[in-house]
């Protein structure tokens, strides 16, 4: 019983530190974004979602873009 409580408490502590005990990774390979009326597409090498706000970070071609999730959507092609 003590082991279960210890493991449960440890999981609660880890999730409080923005750690995902269960991998909820989604796979996308293209982003379509609209920034001040300019529409552009990005090939996604990697991305991160910030849970505190509406920002997403997209890595594409060696560059990193920080974009509002309200102005960008992801597509899984193929």
C-alpha angles and dihedrals in degrees: 000000000000091000092055092050091047093050092045091050091048091052091050091051092049094049089050088060093059092262120142111218088190117051108238097175116159122200121228129157105187136045125195112200137180116206117179091332095313110118116204138166127223131196104228117231091167140337143195131202119215109215095197094065141004096273126121126192116217124191113206130162095344093310129105121218124194106202136169111255087223090067101042138054133189129230130196109211127188 
